[in-house]
Amino acid sequence: MPINGYDSAFELATEERAEVRLRIEQLLTRGEMLDKLLECLAPFVSSPKPVEESAPVSEQLVVAGHPEENHSHEVPAHHEG
């Protein structure tokens, strides 16, 4: 019967990972929209700070790698909070 516990844990972790990735995509889209807004508003601000021109977060994530892309089996510690 212990295998059923592993199956449940695997299913829950898979669902949570999907939720996290969906939220990341939503935040990336929101960030892109805010970048466009800042670019449009910059000419009207008396002392605009330059919009950060670093690589988009999506590219930074690709550089860092996703576990399924680099086949890493390292699992970070889960913190309840």
Secondary structure, 3 states (H helix, E strand, C coil): CHHHHHHHHHHHHHHHHHHHHHHHHHHHHHHHHHHHHHHHHHHHCCCCCCCCCCCCHHHHHHHHCCHHHHCCCCCCCCCCC
